Every structure is written in C-alpha cells, then in structure tokens.
Amino acid sequence: APTPNVEVKYITAPEVKNTSVGTRVDGCDAVVNYVAEADAFPLPSYSYTLTGATTATGEGTGSGSTFNKGVTTVTVTASNSAGTVAYSFEVAVADALAPVLTTPIAQTLCYNETYSIPVLEAKDNCGVASVVYNISGATERSGNGTDASGSFNAGLSVITWTVTDADGNQTIDNTNVTVNEPLLVSIPDVYAINQGVALANTIYQGYGP
C-alpha cells in the first residue's frame, strides 16, 4: 500500500544577534531593521514586546520600529500549529553626534566700556547640556551660556566656545573680538598774547593768537 503523505510541522527559535546603531541626525532615536523570523513550518504568526528604553507591543517581529536612545530588549513570539517559541535580543541606540554650532563672526569694535557680542546658536539631536565660553588674549574671563557680551580690553581677544550634549559629545569653536585702541587727542595750549603775561587758552578783547 502507498505510504500516506505526512505533513511535518516544526518551529525553532532563531539565533538573533544584538544590534547597535547610532541615532539619526534630526532626532534622539533610530529606525532599526533586523531579521528575526523563526525556522518554522507552516509559516507562523508573530508578536513582539519592547521593554527598556523603548516600550511597545504589536504584531510582527518589530523590525522597522523606532527605538529610543538606550538599550531596548526585543522579545518575539512565534506560533504555528507545531507550537510556540519566544526569543529575545537587544537593540542599543547610542548618540555619537556632536552639537552643531553657528558661531558669531569675527567682531571689530571701537573702544568702549562694554560690548554686545552676537549670541552663539547651538543645536543637538539629543539636546544641549552645557555651553561654556573662555576668553583669552587681551581679555581674560569666562562664563556659561551663549552670550559673551561684556567688557573687552583693547586688542585681540579670542572667545572659545565649548558646547557639550547629554552624552558627552563636544564641539569647540572660536570667535575673534578686536577692540581698537582708544582715540587720544592732545591739543597744545594757545596764548593770545605773550605767554609770560597771558593765561593759556584765553581770548583777550582786541587780541588774537
């Protein structure tokens, strides 16, 4: 007698390696694709759970999801008529992008007591943590923030901006500030008549210098 056809059913969890990716330029997360299908017959259905830096549940393996910065554990469950298997792996999203700066252009200023310097613009995909400036050269002082306005001595001063994001990524840039020397004018004394008998810079009626 002929041997009847026997349908072999099986389902085996795959070995899925942990995945590490960088954040996108315009956000503090990343879209991550991976292969996490089980070795199975008939074709199974899938569901997934995300825990850790990202939390979500859904149908499918979760590939193509948006993952937040940090480590997320992905647990995939595959089911068919042969049974159910669950397997887990990690997706790590790290920020290695340094802040982007728009630095004030070089400034040339007339001598004064205080000066207004255009502010620094700083952007970061995961947020700016600190802005520090140090001024060296003709002027020496330091401070925090994007505005280095204030007193500058005559000569060349260099503002060094240091911007750090939450993950320690840094960008450093400079702005030169040149303050011209003060204008000094010396006017010699004038005498209307003989210097020995007249007062300096005094006009006498009927006389002129």
C-alpha positions as CSV (number, residue, x, y, z in Angstrom):
1,A,0.0,0.0,0.0
2,P,1.3,3.5,-0.7
3,T,2.7,5.5,2.2
4,P,0.4,8.3,3.2
5,N,1.7,11.8,3.0
6,V,2.7,13.1,6.4
7,E,2.9,16.8,7.0
8,V,5.9,17.6,9.1
9,K,5.3,20.5,11.4
10,Y,8.1,22.3,13.3
11,I,9.1,25.6,14.8
12,T,12.5,26.6,16.1
13,A,13.7,29.9,17.6
14,P,16.4,31.6,15.6
15,E,19.7,33.0,17.0
16,V,19.3,36.7,16.7
17,K,22.4,38.8,17.5
18,N,22.2,42.0,19.5
19,T,22.1,45.2,17.3
20,S,23.8,48.5,17.9
21,V,23.1,51.6,15.8
22,G,23.5,55.4,16.1
23,T,20.8,58.0,16.5
24,R,19.5,59.8,13.5
25,V,20.7,63.4,12.8
26,D,17.4,65.1,13.5
27,G,16.2,63.1,16.5
28,C,17.3,61.1,19.6
29,D,16.2,57.8,18.2
30,A,16.6,55.5,15.3
31,V,14.6,53.2,13.0
32,V,16.1,49.7,13.3
33,N,15.6,46.8,10.9
34,Y,16.6,43.3,11.7
35,V,15.8,39.7,10.7
36,A,14.1,37.7,13.5
37,E,11.9,35.1,11.8
38,A,11.7,31.6,13.2
39,D,12.6,28.4,11.3
40,A,9.1,27.0,11.1
41,F,6.5,25.2,9.0
42,P,3.8,26.1,8.4
43,L,4.5,29.8,8.5
44,P,4.0,31.2,12.0
45,S,2.4,34.3,13.2
46,Y,4.5,36.8,15.2
47,S,4.1,39.3,18.0
48,Y,6.7,41.4,19.8
49,T,7.2,43.2,23.0
50,L,9.7,46.0,23.6
51,T,10.9,46.8,27.1
52,G,13.7,49.1,28.4
53,A,14.5,52.4,26.6
54,T,11.5,51.7,24.3
55,T,8.2,50.2,25.3
56,A,5.7,48.8,22.7
57,T,3.8,45.7,21.7
58,G,2.5,44.7,18.3
59,E,2.1,42.1,15.6
60,G,5.1,41.0,13.6
61,T,8.7,40.9,14.8
62,G,9.0,44.7,15.4
63,S,11.6,45.2,12.7
64,G,11.4,48.7,11.3
65,S,10.2,50.2,14.6
66,T,11.6,53.4,16.0
67,F,13.9,52.8,19.0
68,N,14.7,55.4,21.6
69,K,18.3,56.1,22.7
70,G,19.4,53.4,25.2
71,V,19.0,49.7,25.3
72,T,15.8,48.0,24.4
73,T,15.0,44.3,24.9
74,V,13.0,42.8,22.0
75,T,11.0,39.7,22.7
76,V,9.5,37.9,19.7
77,T,6.9,35.2,20.0
78,A,6.3,32.9,17.0
79,S,3.4,30.5,16.9
80,N,2.1,27.9,14.4
81,S,0.4,24.5,14.6
82,A,3.6,22.9,15.8
83,G,3.8,25.1,18.9
84,T,5.1,28.5,20.2
85,V,8.6,29.8,20.8
86,A,9.8,33.0,22.3
87,Y,13.2,34.6,21.9
88,S,14.9,37.8,22.9
89,F,17.7,40.1,21.9
90,E,18.8,43.7,22.5
91,V,18.8,46.8,20.3
92,A,21.2,49.5,21.5
93,V,20.8,53.1,20.2
94,A,23.7,55.4,21.0
95,D,24.3,59.1,20.3
96,A,27.7,59.9,18.8
97,L,26.7,63.1,17.1
98,A,28.3,66.3,18.4
99,P,26.4,69.6,18.7
100,V,26.1,71.8,15.6
101,L,27.2,75.4,16.2
102,T,26.5,78.7,14.4
103,T,29.4,80.8,15.8
104,P,29.3,84.6,15.8
105,I,31.6,86.0,13.1
106,A,34.7,88.0,14.0
107,Q,33.9,91.4,15.6
108,T,35.9,94.6,15.2
109,L,34.7,97.3,17.6
110,C,35.5,100.8,18.6
111,Y,36.8,101.4,22.1
112,N,34.1,101.5,24.7
113,E,33.4,100.3,28.2
114,T,31.2,97.3,27.4
115,Y,30.3,95.5,24.1
116,S,27.4,93.5,22.7
117,I,28.5,90.3,21.1
118,P,26.0,88.3,18.9
119,V,24.9,85.1,20.7
120,L,26.1,81.6,19.8
121,E,23.5,79.2,18.3
122,A,23.8,75.6,19.4
123,K,21.7,72.6,18.3
124,D,21.9,68.9,19.2
125,N,19.7,66.0,18.2
126,C,19.5,64.8,21.8
127,G,19.7,68.2,23.5
128,V,22.5,70.6,24.6
129,A,23.7,70.0,28.2
130,S,26.1,72.9,28.7
131,V,27.6,75.9,26.9
132,V,30.9,77.4,28.3
133,Y,33.0,80.2,26.9
134,N,36.6,81.2,27.8
135,I,38.1,84.4,26.6
136,S,41.8,84.7,26.2
137,G,44.3,87.2,24.7
138,A,43.8,90.9,25.5
139,T,40.8,90.0,27.7
140,E,40.7,87.1,30.2
141,R,37.4,85.9,31.6
142,S,35.0,83.0,31.3
143,G,31.3,82.2,31.8
144,N,28.3,80.0,30.9
145,G,25.7,80.4,28.2
146,T,25.6,81.6,24.7
147,D,26.1,85.3,25.3
148,A,29.7,86.5,25.9
149,S,28.8,90.2,25.9
150,G,30.6,92.5,28.4
151,S,33.9,94.1,28.9
152,F,36.8,93.7,26.5
153,N,40.2,95.2,26.6
154,A,41.8,96.9,23.6
155,G,43.5,94.4,21.3
156,L,42.6,90.9,20.1
157,S,40.5,88.7,22.4
158,V,39.5,85.1,21.4
159,I,36.2,83.6,22.6
160,T,36.5,79.8,22.8
161,W,33.0,78.2,22.9
162,T,32.7,74.7,24.2
163,V,29.3,73.0,23.8
164,T,28.5,69.6,25.3
165,D,25.5,67.4,24.8
166,A,23.9,64.9,27.3
167,D,26.2,62.1,26.1
168,G,29.4,64.0,26.4
169,N,29.8,64.8,22.7
170,Q,31.6,68.2,22.3
171,T,32.0,70.9,19.7
172,I,34.6,73.7,20.1
173,D,34.8,76.8,18.0
174,N,36.2,80.4,18.3
175,T,35.2,84.0,17.7
176,N,37.8,86.7,17.4
177,V,37.0,90.1,19.0
178,T,39.2,93.1,18.1
179,V,38.8,96.3,20.1
180,N,40.6,99.3,18.6
181,E,42.8,101.4,20.8
182,P,41.1,104.4,22.4
183,L,41.5,107.7,20.4
184,L,43.7,110.1,22.3
185,V,43.8,113.7,21.1
186,S,46.3,116.3,22.5
187,I,45.7,119.9,21.8
188,P,48.6,122.3,22.8
189,D,47.9,125.4,24.8
190,V,47.3,128.6,22.9
191,Y,48.2,132.1,24.1
192,A,46.5,135.2,22.8
193,I,49.5,137.4,23.7
194,N,52.9,136.9,25.3
195,Q,52.9,133.6,27.2
196,G,54.6,135.2,30.2
197,V,51.7,137.6,30.9
198,A,48.7,135.8,29.3
199,L,46.6,132.9,30.5
200,A,46.6,129.8,28.3
201,N,43.6,129.3,26.0
202,T,42.2,132.7,27.0
203,I,40.9,135.3,24.5
204,Y,41.5,138.9,25.3
205,Q,39.5,141.6,23.7
206,G,41.5,143.2,21.0
207,Y,44.0,140.3,20.8
208,G,44.1,137.1,18.9
209,P,46.6,134.2,18.8
